[in-house]
């Protein structure tokens, strides 16, 4: 039997460390599989989440098509309004009146700055029936929503797979330690007796 060149031995046995156990191979395969799942599933889920968010935003924009900005007139000054309503101490809620898009008179409570005066006019958004609302959803806000959904989906997939990978590392680490303990239990009596 010919003796192998010591410089070739490490290359010939690359990847097979003498202390490597079967559990190490199982762990490496599972972690590689999780990485593969991330690179395959994350893009698909991100596309799905982006399209779902975009479709929901388009439906919302369609529902908001009758919303309009109107000019409201304050019926009272900020000093006589309700300061601190809904926990907002930087605004006063005062009665105001406006005309709904359908021509009917409308009114309600508006949040105004603390120096607002009765008779002052401000622009507000209302629904088709004249109820106060927020401004319509813009295209930039839709893009922000889609981007946020995509990033949140990628982060959630990464987090779930990281938790699974951590659990795999803990389980395989315990199995590895148990194997080493069994091996030491066999070797220890011979080691301590000097044989």
N, C-alpha and C positions, 0 to 999 in steps of 0.2 A: 504494500500500500504506500503510495507516494504521499509525502507530506505537502500540505497546501502552503503556498506562500502567505505569510502573515499579513502582507499588505493587501491581498486579494480577499481574505476571509471576511473582513467587515462588509465588503461590497457584495459578496456572495450571499450573505445573510442579512442584507439590508431590510429593515422592517421587522425582523424577527429577533427581538431582544431576548436573551435567555430568561429574563424574569417576566416576559410578556405572557399573559394568560388568555384563555379563551374569552373571558369577560371583557378584556381590553379590546378585542376584535369586535365583539358585539356592541360595545359602547361606541367605538369609532364608526361602525356602520350606521347605528341609530342617529348619531350626531350628523353624519354626512347626509342621511336621509332627511333630517329636519331642515338642513340647509337647502337641500334640493326642493323640499316642500315650500320653503319661503320663496325661493326664486321662481317657482312655478305658480304658487297660489296667490302670493301678494299682488303681482301685477293684475291677475284676473279679477281678484276681489276689489282692487282699487278701481279698475275700469267699471265694474258693476256698481260700486258705491258712487262713483262720479256720475254715471248715467242716471242712477236712481235719484240722486240729489238734484241733478239738472232737470229731470222730468218733474219733480215735485216743485221746483222753483218756477218752471214754465207754467205749471197749473196755478201757482200762486199769483204770478204776474197776470195771467188771464182773468183770475177772479178780481184782481185789483184794477182792471182796465177802466172801470167807471169812477175810480177815485179821482178827485180833483183838488187843486189848491184853491182856497177861497180866502177872502179878506174878512177877518172877524173884528168886531169892535168891542173893546172892553167896557162892560157895564159898571165896573167898580175898580177902584185903585187897588194896588197890591197891599196897601196898609189895611184895607178893610176885608181882604181875602183870608183864606185859610192857610196860614203858614205852617209848614211842617206836616202837611197832609201826606200820607203814605211814607212818612219818614224823610221826606225831602225838605230840609231846612233852608236850602238855598233858593227856594222858589215859593211863590204864593199862588194859591189856586183861587181864581176869580171867575165870576159869571161873565160870559161874553155872548154875543149874538152874531149870527151870520146867515147868509142865504144858501140853502142847499142847491146842488147842481140842477135839481128839478124845479127850482124857483120857490119852494116853500121856505118860510122863515124857520130857523133852527137856532139852538143855543145850548150852552152847557158850561162846565168848569174847564178853564184853561190854566196850565202852569205858565206863569210869567215871572220875569225877574222882579226882584224886590223893590225896584224903583218905577214900575209900570204905573201909569195913570189912567183914570177913567176916561173914556173917549178915544184912547189910543187905538190905532189899527195895527193888526199883525196878520201875517199869512199863516194859515193852518191847512192841513189836509183833511178832507172829509170823504165819506163813502158816497155812493150814489143817492142814498136817502138822507144825507146830511149829518151822519154821526161822525164825531171826531175819530181820526185814525192817524197812523204814521204815514210818512211818504211812501210812494210805491217802491217796490223792490227794483233796484237798478240792475243793469247788466253787470256792472262791476261787483255788486253784492252777490249776484249769482255766481260769478267766477270765484269770488272769495269762498262762498259756501262749498262749491265743488272742490276747490283746492283743499279746504279744511277737511272735507269728507275723505278725500284721497289720502291725505297725510294721516288722519286719524285711523283709517283702515290699515295702512301700512304699519303704523305704530302698534295697533292692536294685534295684528298677525305676528309681528316681531316679538311683542310681549308674551303672547301665548306660547310661541315656540321657544322663547327663552326660558319660560317657566317649565315647559316640558323637558328642555335640555338640562335645566338645573336638577329636576327630579331624576332624570336618567343618570346624571353624574353622582347624585347622592346614593341612588340604589346600587349602581355599579361599584361605587366606592365602598359601600358596606359589604357587597359580595367579595370584592377584592381583599378587603381587610379580613373577612372571615376565612378566605382561602389561605391567606398568609398565616393566619393564626393556626389553621389546621396543619399547614406545612411546618410551622415552628414547633407545634406539639409533637410532631414526629421527630424532628431534628434535635429539639432541646434536651431530651434525656441523654443522647449521645454526646452532645456538646458539653454538658456539665460533668459528664463522667470522664471526660478527657479522651474519649475514643475517636 
